[in-house]
Amino acid sequence: MEIATLAQTVAGQAALAQAGASPSAWEVALSVAAGLGIAAACGFRVFVPLLVLAVASKAGLVGLGSNFAFLATWPAIIALGVACLAEVSAFHVPWLDHALDTLAAPAAVVAGGVAMLTQMGAINTPMDPWMQWLLGALAGGAAAGVVQAGTMLMRGLSTLTTGGLANPVVASIETLLALLVAVLAIVVPMLAIVAVALAVIFAVRAGRRWKAKRAGRGVVVPAPHVAAQ
C-alpha cells in the first residue's frame, strides 16, 4: 500500500504542474529524490535509466515537465531502446568497456543532469527557472558522475585481478543496478537514494581492501626514472 501511494504521489505531480498548483514540501522532496535516483542510475548505464523513465512517463507513472515531454513519445522510446541494447552489449566485451569509459563518463553526467531536470520540471516551485535548471543539472550530473567513477574503479579492479575475464560479470551487475535503481527511483524514491549510497560505499570499501592487500603483499610501485641532465 505504501509503495502504491508513493507511486501515485509521484505520478500526481505532473497533474499539479499542469494545474498550476503548488506542491507540498513532501512532494518536492519526492521529486528531488526521484531525480537524484534516476540520475545516479545513469552512472551505471547511460541509457537504461532514461528508457525506464520514458516508459514510466508513457504509462502515466511519472511526470517529465513540458520541456522533456518528447521522451515519452514512441520514437524517443524506440531510440532509447536501441541505444540501451548497443550500450549493454558493448560493455560485455572485455577491454572494449575501458575504451567506452572515455565516452560513458561525460555522457553519464549529461544524462544525469537531464534526468534530474525532468523531475524538477514536473513540479511548480517559486525558484527562478534558470536557477532551477542550473541546480538540477549540477546535482544530477554530480550524482551520475560519482556513481560512474565507482563503476570505473570496479572494472579497473576486475581487470587487474582477473585480466578482464570477470568484466562481463561486472557489466551485468552494473546493468542490473541501473535498472533496479531507476525503477526504485520512480516507485520508492527515498529507497533509491539509500541503494545508491550503499553501492558507492561498497565500491569505495572494495577499492580500499584491494589496495590494502596489495600493500600487504609488498607490491611496490617503482618511482619514475629521472634521466641525468
SEPA-655101 format. One record per residue (C-alpha): residue number from 1; residue in one letter; z, x, y. Coordinates in steps of 0.2 Angstrom, whole numbers, plus 2048, in hexadecimal, padded with zeros to 3 digits. Example, Ala and Ser with C-alpha at 12.3 -4.5 7.8 and 13.67 -1.06 7.14 Angstrom:
<segus>
<num: 1; residu: A; w: 827; u: 83E; v: 7EA>
<num: 2; residu: S; w: 824; u: 844; v: 7FB>
</segus>
This chain:
<segus>
<num: 1; residu: M; w: 800; u: 800; v: 800>
<num: 2; residu: E; w: 804; u: 80E; v: 80C>
<num: 3; residu: I; w: 7F4; u: 817; v: 809>
<num: 4; residu: A; w: 7EA; u: 807; v: 80B>
<num: 5; residu: T; w: 7F3; u: 804; v: 81C>
<num: 6; residu: L; w: 7F0; u: 815; v: 822>
<num: 7; residu: A; w: 7DD; u: 813; v: 81E>
<num: 8; residu: Q; w: 7DD; u: 803; v: 827>
<num: 9; residu: T; w: 7E5; u: 80A; v: 836>
<num: 10; residu: V; w: 7D9; u: 819; v: 837>
<num: 11; residu: A; w: 7CA; u: 80D; v: 834>
<num: 12; residu: G; w: 7D1; u: 801; v: 842>
<num: 13; residu: Q; w: 7D0; u: 80F; v: 84F>
<num: 14; residu: A; w: 7BD; u: 80D; v: 851>
<num: 15; residu: A; w: 7C0; u: 7FB; v: 855>
<num: 16; residu: L; w: 7CD; u: 7FF; v: 862>
<num: 17; residu: A; w: 7C1; u: 80B; v: 86A>
<num: 18; residu: Q; w: 7B3; u: 7FE; v: 86B>
<num: 19; residu: A; w: 7BF; u: 7F1; v: 872>
<num: 20; residu: G; w: 7C6; u: 7FD; v: 87F>
<num: 21; residu: A; w: 7D8; u: 7FB; v: 879>
<num: 22; residu: S; w: 7E4; u: 80A; v: 87A>
<num: 23; residu: P; w: 7EA; u: 810; v: 86A>
<num: 24; residu: S; w: 7FC; u: 813; v: 866>
<num: 25; residu: A; w: 804; u: 824; v: 864>
<num: 26; residu: W; w: 804; u: 823; v: 851>
<num: 27; residu: E; w: 7F1; u: 81E; v: 851>
<num: 28; residu: V; w: 7ED; u: 82D; v: 85C>
<num: 29; residu: A; w: 7F7; u: 838; v: 851>
<num: 30; residu: L; w: 7EE; u: 832; v: 841>
<num: 31; residu: S; w: 7DD; u: 835; v: 84A>
<num: 32; residu: V; w: 7E2; u: 847; v: 84E>
<num: 33; residu: A; w: 7E9; u: 84A; v: 83D>
<num: 34; residu: A; w: 7D9; u: 843; v: 835>
<num: 35; residu: G; w: 7CE; u: 84E; v: 840>
<num: 36; residu: L; w: 7D8; u: 85D; v: 83D>
<num: 37; residu: G; w: 7D8; u: 85A; v: 82A>
<num: 38; residu: I; w: 7C5; u: 857; v: 829>
<num: 39; residu: A; w: 7C2; u: 866; v: 834>
<num: 40; residu: A; w: 7CD; u: 871; v: 829>
<num: 41; residu: A; w: 7C3; u: 86B; v: 81A>
<num: 42; residu: C; w: 7B4; u: 872; v: 822>
<num: 43; residu: G; w: 7BC; u: 883; v: 820>
<num: 44; residu: F; w: 7BA; u: 881; v: 80D>
<num: 45; residu: R; w: 7A8; u: 87A; v: 80E>
<num: 46; residu: V; w: 79E; u: 876; v: 81E>
<num: 47; residu: F; w: 795; u: 867; v: 818>
<num: 48; residu: V; w: 79F; u: 85E; v: 80B>
<num: 49; residu: P; w: 7AD; u: 858; v: 818>
<num: 50; residu: L; w: 79F; u: 852; v: 824>
<num: 51; residu: L; w: 797; u: 848; v: 816>
<num: 52; residu: V; w: 7A7; u: 840; v: 811>
<num: 53; residu: L; w: 7AA; u: 83B; v: 823>
<num: 54; residu: A; w: 799; u: 834; v: 825>
<num: 55; residu: V; w: 79A; u: 82A; v: 815>
<num: 56; residu: A; w: 7AB; u: 824; v: 81A>
<num: 57; residu: S; w: 7A5; u: 81E; v: 82B>
<num: 58; residu: K; w: 796; u: 816; v: 822>
<num: 59; residu: A; w: 7A3; u: 80C; v: 818>
<num: 60; residu: G; w: 7AD; u: 807; v: 827>
<num: 61; residu: L; w: 7BC; u: 812; v: 822>
<num: 62; residu: V; w: 7BC; u: 81D; v: 831>
<num: 63; residu: G; w: 7B5; u: 81D; v: 843>
<num: 64; residu: L; w: 7AA; u: 82B; v: 84A>
<num: 65; residu: G; w: 7A9; u: 827; v: 85D>
<num: 66; residu: S; w: 799; u: 822; v: 865>
<num: 67; residu: N; w: 793; u: 834; v: 867>
<num: 68; residu: F; w: 793; u: 838; v: 854>
<num: 69; residu: A; w: 78E; u: 826; v: 84E>
<num: 70; residu: F; w: 77E; u: 82E; v: 847>
<num: 71; residu: L; w: 787; u: 837; v: 839>
<num: 72; residu: A; w: 78A; u: 826; v: 831>
<num: 73; residu: T; w: 777; u: 823; v: 830>
<num: 74; residu: W; w: 76E; u: 824; v: 81F>
<num: 75; residu: P; w: 763; u: 833; v: 825>
<num: 76; residu: A; w: 772; u: 83D; v: 82B>
<num: 77; residu: I; w: 77B; u: 839; v: 81A>
<num: 78; residu: I; w: 76C; u: 83E; v: 810>
<num: 79; residu: A; w: 76A; u: 84E; v: 81A>
<num: 80; residu: L; w: 77D; u: 852; v: 818>
<num: 81; residu: G; w: 77B; u: 84F; v: 805>
<num: 82; residu: V; w: 76D; u: 85B; v: 803>
<num: 83; residu: A; w: 776; u: 868; v: 80E>
<num: 84; residu: C; w: 786; u: 866; v: 803>
<num: 85; residu: L; w: 77C; u: 868; v: 7F3>
<num: 86; residu: A; w: 774; u: 878; v: 7FA>
<num: 87; residu: E; w: 784; u: 87F; v: 800>
<num: 88; residu: V; w: 78E; u: 87C; v: 7F1>
<num: 89; residu: S; w: 781; u: 883; v: 7E6>
<num: 90; residu: A; w: 77F; u: 893; v: 7F0>
<num: 91; residu: F; w: 791; u: 897; v: 7F0>
<num: 92; residu: H; w: 791; u: 897; v: 7DD>
<num: 93; residu: V; w: 786; u: 8A6; v: 7DD>
<num: 94; residu: P; w: 790; u: 8B6; v: 7DB>
<num: 95; residu: W; w: 78D; u: 8C2; v: 7EA>
<num: 96; residu: L; w: 783; u: 8B5; v: 7F3>
<num: 97; residu: D; w: 793; u: 8AC; v: 7F9>
<num: 98; residu: H; w: 798; u: 8BC; v: 803>
<num: 99; residu: A; w: 788; u: 8BC; v: 80C>
<num: 100; residu: L; w: 789; u: 8A9; v: 810>
<num: 101; residu: D; w: 79A; u: 8AD; v: 818>
<num: 102; residu: T; w: 792; u: 8B4; v: 827>
<num: 103; residu: L; w: 789; u: 8A3; v: 82A>
<num: 104; residu: A; w: 797; u: 898; v: 823>
<num: 105; residu: A; w: 7A5; u: 89F; v: 82E>
<num: 106; residu: P; w: 79D; u: 89A; v: 83F>
<num: 107; residu: A; w: 795; u: 88A; v: 837>
<num: 108; residu: A; w: 7A7; u: 885; v: 831>
<num: 109; residu: V; w: 7AE; u: 887; v: 843>
<num: 110; residu: V; w: 7A0; u: 87C; v: 84A>
<num: 111; residu: A; w: 7A2; u: 86F; v: 83C>
<num: 112; residu: G; w: 7B5; u: 86F; v: 83F>
<num: 113; residu: G; w: 7B3; u: 86C; v: 851>
<num: 114; residu: V; w: 7A6; u: 85D; v: 84E>
<num: 115; residu: A; w: 7B2; u: 855; v: 841>
<num: 116; residu: M; w: 7C0; u: 856; v: 84D>
<num: 117; residu: L; w: 7B6; u: 84F; v: 85B>
<num: 118; residu: T; w: 7B0; u: 840; v: 851>
<num: 119; residu: Q; w: 7C2; u: 83B; v: 84F>
<num: 120; residu: M; w: 7C7; u: 83E; v: 861>
<num: 121; residu: G; w: 7B8; u: 834; v: 866>
<num: 122; residu: A; w: 7BD; u: 825; v: 85C>
<num: 123; residu: I; w: 7CD; u: 822; v: 866>
<num: 124; residu: N; w: 7D0; u: 81E; v: 878>
<num: 125; residu: T; w: 7DB; u: 82A; v: 881>
<num: 126; residu: P; w: 7DE; u: 82C; v: 894>
<num: 127; residu: M; w: 7D9; u: 83F; v: 892>
<num: 128; residu: D; w: 7CA; u: 845; v: 89C>
<num: 129; residu: P; w: 7BB; u: 844; v: 890>
<num: 130; residu: W; w: 7B7; u: 857; v: 893>
<num: 131; residu: M; w: 7C8; u: 85C; v: 890>
<num: 132; residu: Q; w: 7C8; u: 851; v: 880>
<num: 133; residu: W; w: 7B8; u: 85A; v: 87A>
<num: 134; residu: L; w: 7BF; u: 86B; v: 87E>
<num: 135; residu: L; w: 7CF; u: 869; v: 875>
<num: 136; residu: G; w: 7C7; u: 860; v: 866>
<num: 137; residu: A; w: 7BA; u: 86E; v: 864>
<num: 138; residu: L; w: 7C7; u: 87B; v: 865>
<num: 139; residu: A; w: 7D4; u: 873; v: 85A>
<num: 140; residu: G; w: 7C7; u: 86E; v: 84D>
<num: 141; residu: G; w: 7BE; u: 87F; v: 84D>
<num: 142; residu: A; w: 7CF; u: 888; v: 84C>
<num: 143; residu: A; w: 7D4; u: 87E; v: 83D>
<num: 144; residu: A; w: 7C4; u: 881; v: 834>
<num: 145; residu: G; w: 7C4; u: 893; v: 838>
<num: 146; residu: V; w: 7D5; u: 897; v: 831>
<num: 147; residu: V; w: 7D1; u: 88E; v: 821>
<num: 148; residu: Q; w: 7C0; u: 897; v: 820>
<num: 149; residu: A; w: 7C9; u: 8A8; v: 822>
<num: 150; residu: G; w: 7D4; u: 8A4; v: 814>
<num: 151; residu: T; w: 7C5; u: 8A0; v: 809>
<num: 152; residu: M; w: 7BD; u: 8B0; v: 80D>
<num: 153; residu: L; w: 7CD; u: 8B9; v: 808>
<num: 154; residu: M; w: 7CE; u: 8B0; v: 7F8>
<num: 155; residu: R; w: 7BC; u: 8B4; v: 7F3>
<num: 156; residu: G; w: 7BE; u: 8C6; v: 7F9>
<num: 157; residu: L; w: 7CD; u: 8C8; v: 7ED>
<num: 158; residu: S; w: 7C3; u: 8C0; v: 7DF>
<num: 159; residu: T; w: 7B5; u: 8CC; v: 7E1>
<num: 160; residu: L; w: 7C1; u: 8DB; v: 7E1>
<num: 161; residu: T; w: 7CB; u: 8D6; v: 7D2>
<num: 162; residu: T; w: 7BD; u: 8CE; v: 7C7>
<num: 163; residu: G; w: 7AD; u: 8D6; v: 7CE>
<num: 164; residu: G; w: 7A8; u: 8C5; v: 7D4>
<num: 165; residu: L; w: 7A8; u: 8BD; v: 7C3>
<num: 166; residu: A; w: 7B6; u: 8B0; v: 7C9>
<num: 167; residu: N; w: 7AD; u: 8AC; v: 7D9>
<num: 168; residu: P; w: 7A4; u: 89D; v: 7D2>
<num: 169; residu: V; w: 7B6; u: 896; v: 7CD>
<num: 170; residu: V; w: 7BC; u: 89A; v: 7DE>
<num: 171; residu: A; w: 7AD; u: 891; v: 7E6>
<num: 172; residu: S; w: 7B0; u: 881; v: 7DB>
<num: 173; residu: I; w: 7C2; u: 881; v: 7E0>
<num: 174; residu: E; w: 7BD; u: 882; v: 7F3>
<num: 175; residu: T; w: 7B1; u: 874; v: 7F1>
<num: 176; residu: L; w: 7BE; u: 869; v: 7E8>
<num: 177; residu: L; w: 7CA; u: 86D; v: 7F6>
<num: 178; residu: A; w: 7BD; u: 869; v: 803>
<num: 179; residu: L; w: 7BA; u: 858; v: 7FB>
<num: 180; residu: L; w: 7CD; u: 854; v: 7F8>
<num: 181; residu: V; w: 7D3; u: 859; v: 80A>
<num: 182; residu: A; w: 7C5; u: 84F; v: 812>
<num: 183; residu: V; w: 7C9; u: 83F; v: 808>
<num: 184; residu: L; w: 7DB; u: 841; v: 80B>
<num: 185; residu: A; w: 7D8; u: 844; v: 81E>
<num: 186; residu: I; w: 7D0; u: 833; v: 81E>
<num: 187; residu: V; w: 7DC; u: 829; v: 813>
<num: 188; residu: V; w: 7EC; u: 833; v: 816>
<num: 189; residu: P; w: 7EA; u: 83E; v: 825>
<num: 190; residu: M; w: 7FB; u: 845; v: 826>
<num: 191; residu: L; w: 7FB; u: 84A; v: 814>
<num: 192; residu: A; w: 7EA; u: 853; v: 817>
<num: 193; residu: I; w: 7F2; u: 85E; v: 824>
<num: 194; residu: V; w: 800; u: 863; v: 817>
<num: 195; residu: A; w: 7F3; u: 867; v: 80A>
<num: 196; residu: V; w: 7EA; u: 872; v: 815>
<num: 197; residu: A; w: 7FA; u: 87B; v: 81B>
<num: 198; residu: L; w: 7FF; u: 87E; v: 808>
<num: 199; residu: A; w: 7ED; u: 885; v: 804>
<num: 200; residu: V; w: 7EE; u: 891; v: 813>
<num: 201; residu: I; w: 800; u: 897; v: 80E>
<num: 202; residu: F; w: 7FA; u: 899; v: 7FC>
<num: 203; residu: A; w: 7EB; u: 8A4; v: 801>
<num: 204; residu: V; w: 7F6; u: 8AF; v: 80D>
<num: 205; residu: R; w: 803; u: 8B1; v: 7FF>
<num: 206; residu: A; w: 7F6; u: 8B5; v: 7F2>
<num: 207; residu: G; w: 7EE; u: 8C2; v: 7FE>
<num: 208; residu: R; w: 7FF; u: 8CA; v: 801>
<num: 209; residu: R; w: 803; u: 8CB; v: 7EE>
<num: 210; residu: W; w: 7F3; u: 8D3; v: 7EB>
<num: 211; residu: K; w: 7F6; u: 8E0; v: 7F8>
<num: 212; residu: A; w: 807; u: 8E3; v: 7F1>
<num: 213; residu: K; w: 801; u: 8E6; v: 7E0>
<num: 214; residu: R; w: 7F4; u: 8F2; v: 7E6>
<num: 215; residu: A; w: 801; u: 8FC; v: 7F0>
<num: 216; residu: G; w: 80C; u: 8FC; v: 7E0>
<num: 217; residu: R; w: 7FF; u: 904; v: 7D6>
<num: 218; residu: G; w: 7FD; u: 912; v: 7E2>
<num: 219; residu: V; w: 7EC; u: 90D; v: 7E9>
<num: 220; residu: V; w: 7E9; u: 917; v: 7F8>
<num: 221; residu: V; w: 7DB; u: 914; v: 804>
<num: 222; residu: P; w: 7D4; u: 925; v: 809>
<num: 223; residu: A; w: 7D4; u: 929; v: 81C>
<num: 224; residu: P; w: 7C2; u: 92B; v: 823>
<num: 225; residu: H; w: 7BC; u: 93D; v: 824>
<num: 226; residu: V; w: 7BA; u: 944; v: 835>
<num: 227; residu: A; w: 7AD; u: 951; v: 837>
<num: 228; residu: A; w: 7B1; u: 961; v: 840>
<num: 229; residu: Q; w: 7AA; u: 963; v: 851>
</segus>
